[in-house]
Amino acid sequence: MSADQTLAFDPDCHIFSGCGFPAPGLHTFMYEPIATVGGIEFTKPMLLAILGSIVVVGFFWAAFNKPKLIPGKMQMVGEAGYDFVRRGIVYEIIGKKDGEKYVPFMVSLFFFVWIMNLWSIIPLAQFPVTSLIAFPAGLALIVYVMWISLTFKKHGFVGGWKNIVGYDKSLGAILPMVVVLEFFSNLLIRPFTHAVRLFANMFAGHLLIVMFSLATWYLMNGLGFVYAGASFVMVLVMTAFELFIQAVQAYVFVLLACSYIQGALSEHH
Amino acid sequence: MNALLLAQAEEPQPPLIPHLDELVIGLIAFVIVFGFLAKKLLPNINKVLEQRREAIEGGIEKAESAQIEAQSVLEQYKAQLAEARHEAARLRQEATEQGTAIIQEMKAEGQRQREEIIAAGHTQIAADRKAASASLRQDVGKLATDLAGKLVGESLEDSARQSRTIDRFLDELEEKAEAVR
């Protein structure tokens, strides 16, 4: 993205040439539609989202379409990824017995979020789809709906509410306060933070990479080349760091989803 | 490229307000992933993982049963070996006993045969002696008669008298012999 973007701004705009720094901002995250399909203005992030799902399905198709008892390379990698989410997250948080049902959802969620994040540093794509709030919000919404429906299914109407607001008689005098706090925290703030945590991380990461990329280009003039070098090193450092953060945020997103489901299934909140 | 320039011209949307089109596309993209994974690919791999687990457990079970069998065969073999050893010892003992018995029997038989032979020898000797003495008596009688006849010059061939005389003579001789003995 960054290279295109630099070009998209005036390519002759450099330091010491009477041209201000074209700082990235919210406009960095806005795209003109590539095409309009059925009333939807199709943009690059949307294309990347669809491509992302094709990549995930393609990978698992190659790995698991004709699985063998003695796995090939692809299957081995696929099994490792599958096992990581299944054992490392779902069994750990929800437990093996209750969690088994949610394994396909969590595996899909993890790899979908991960590829959405990964687009950030893949050449030509170079944009984390999850840095647009709509994508994490959609996923957080699914988890939220699952959590609420599971809570009421498991505990009934009154029990469900008690579960949501953390009703516990032993709390005594502070019970009303806890109930109000838990009500807002669980029902209103939690889905928001769930989505925003992922969005903000990817948004900030992308902004940093774009900022240093633009700066590298902008500083390439005279003495500025020294600063440009430093800025370019920062591009590389941030890219490596983002690679790490992308995986961590995908992991955290799924971990939290599991923890919410576990909360809905547990007897006492 | 122009896209960005155009975008810049637009009023930027607040970043925390989700764009509905993006939300829908995002959900569709996720549902595609979830559909393929949940309906086809993960059940596929689960089946194989289950099969693999069974294969490994089956292998372990097989190895265990083989070991148990080997153990039982070994015990059987050991028991047979012990039995065979016992049997061999018993046979040796029996053979020794039988050998001793046979030697005893042979000894007894030899003794018996020897005694028989000796007894037969004695009988034979006695019979021979008797025959010899009988024939001797006859011959001596005749010789004596002949001699007496020649000496006396008369015929002493009257057999009745003759034999009486001879017998008397011989009896006397025997008596003498008895006395000497």
Interface residues (C-beta under 8 A of the other chain):
Chain A: D4 Q5 L7 A8 F9 G25 L26 H27 F29 M30 Y31 E32 I40 E41 T43 P45 M46 A49 I50 G52 S53 I54 V56 V57 F60 W61 A63 F64 N65 P67 K68 L69 Q75 G78 E79 Y82 V103 P104 F105 V107 S108 L109 F111 F112 V129 L132 I133 A134 F135 A137 G138 L139 I142 V196 F199 F203
Chain B: M1 N2 A3 L4 L5 L6 A7 Q8 E10 P12 Q13 P15 L16 I17 P18 H19 L20 D21 E22 L23 V24 I25 G26 L27 I28 A29 F30 I32 V33 F34 F36 L37 A38 K40 L41 L42 N44 I45 K47 V48 L49 Q51 R52 A55
